[in-house]
Amino acid sequence: MIGVSSSRGFWAPVARILAFLMVFLGLMSASQAQSQGTAPTAEPAKVQQLIELLDDPEVRQWLATKQPATPAGTTPAATTPADAAPASGLAARWTAELRRHMTGITNAFPRVGPEIDAARTSLSGAMENHGTAPILKGFFFILLIGYGAEYLLRYLLRQTLSSAQLTGPARSMLVKVLPLLVFAIATTTVLAVAGWPSRLEETIAPLLVAWIGARLLITIASAVLSGGPVDATDPAGRTGYLSLTTEDARFWYRSSVGIICAAAAIWGIGDAMRALSISADVRNLIAAVLGLVVLALAIVTVLRRPVGVTTRSRRVVGNILMVAFLVLLWLLWVADMRVLFWIGLYIIGLPLLLRFTSAFAKTMLDTSADDDMRVMRNVLIERGARLVIIALAAGWLALVFRVNASMMIQDDAVNRIFRGVLAGVVILLTADLVWQLTKSLISLRVKHAAVETTDPAERARNTRLLTLMPILRNFLAAFILVVAVLMVLSGLGVQIGPLIAGAGVFGVAIGFGSQTLVKDVISGIFYMTDDAFRIGEYIQSGSYKGTVESFSIRSVKLRHHRGPVFTVPFGSLGAVQNMSRDWVIDKFMINVSYDADIAKVKKVVKGIGAALLEDPELGPMISETVKMKGVETFGDYGITLSFAMTTKPGHQTQIRRRAQAMIKEAFDKNGISFASPTVQVAGDEQHTAAAAATRDAIAKKNAAAALGEGAPPE
């Protein structure tokens, strides 16, 4: 752990905050001493408010629009560049506003002392019974109460946790976050119940909020840099959410503490000056000077940051680019271009924050999730955290744009595009979250459907899910993408009504131009609706037959039993023979000699059927065992007997082969002979001639049969 609770780590932010407060209060004291020597007359508070309103750009622009037109025939009075008519172009207006802002900051140098003195005098007058430094005394009194409550809670937690033996994230949460929460509650309560004037409360409140916010951010930085899983296999000793070594984490913690404290001081002092009715130009000047402190800390952090193995030239170039970027951010801050400033700040901070969020979310995921609720929770944690962070960043940027940039950009198109881009980012991330939820749930259904089961109804349902779910997933992906794009275009001000109508007309034209494609798609929809076949089933359609492997939107892939794969468009399938549904009746013929006992054959086959049912491997596949149906025909050399059995689809060949082998063995044991061509030869010449004629007839018959089989089709 980084030394957050050590005395050095704790007092470092305290010292930095106090230093900034001392600078601020020193300026106030110096101005007061100057006022005591010159004894200027303090301006009333209403005069200060009037001056601040006149400095407001919106008020000045409104007053400029209300100026009376110059009468005809008269010469207009000479105007200064500041009083000139507003420029018509966006760049010109922006430049004019920037020039006015920088001129106001430059002219604010001599007004810093008098305005701070007037604010201090006004506040001291309201605090006649509280001494000459009400802000400092009130602030330290609130801090004393808050730290007293915090240290009391820390003492009680140490006593309680030592006996409870609480470890892990729960102990860290109690030790770090709970005391800070108590400090915030205690200080805000004291500020609320204290009987101070409203202006003093409005001045102290921003300083107190800045103090609490700085401590909260420091606690978060400590948790980010020092917490997380430990990787014992890393040779460099990197651990935590950001994979940093102990020294690197300590360096980034110290740097982040300094930058957080300086930024909090700028924010708190700026709001305190606003509560004291100090003009905007003076506030901007002081904020720019204090921003130099943050810039210096950031530059020192960049130059001294730990880096991996790299060349000196690349490190120097990288440092130059980073320092230039930081200086650019400070210039944007001074120029009051807050939108561009925050965009630049997001470029630095958002990737790091998203990286931490992703690493932290992975520690909370259940990788073995196999039910809907846990899968949805995983997706919401992983994708939802990213959505929330970017949505909050976009919302804050929109708020800054409305408050700050609207004074410099009075173009409705630019405003609409900027807001549309921010809304589009949130819409696309929301669409990504919806798609990830949908895809995860469909993948989970496919995974469950792929599990083997013995229940025929469940097996049929699973094969249907395996067939339809991939098609549904592709359809939903296209639907979500189209809806998200249309919403983004609508947010950007694009009229999507004509787009939809044009897409319909274009779709009709494509339909007429590609009738075969449309036929394939529509035929596939009807095949799926009729449940004609599913993945894993063996079908035959015309000259195509094989096992269904997969679908697309327009075709089906069939794997032939010899290996080839047929890709058949749905429109070319026609009538489909499904050979894998419910049951299969398999028939075969056996020829026995004329002297065979038919009743004995039937009895023998009945025993074979019983033996097949008792077979542990083949028995479950048989619905009706093999039986002799009877005499089929009388042939030239024997009797043809018919046999039949009912099996589950796909197993009939295996069972038939086994049954025929058992019949052969049983016939041999029971003296039943199979039919075969025989020729009887007598002793006299007449019978010999008859036998020869018979042989010749058989030879001619076989030759004719062979000739007929080899002839080409007509």
Helices and strands as residue ranges (DSSP letters): H 7-38, H 45-55, H 57-65, G 81-83, H 90-107, G 109-111, H 112-126, H 134-164, H 169-193, H 198-226, H 246-275, H 280-304, H 312-334, H 338-362, H 372-403, G 405-407, H 412-449, H 456-491, H 496-513, H 515-530, E 538-541, E 544-551, E 555-559, E 565-569, G 570-572, E 577-578, E 584-592, H 598-614, G 619-621, E 622-634, E 639-647, H 652-670, H 685-710
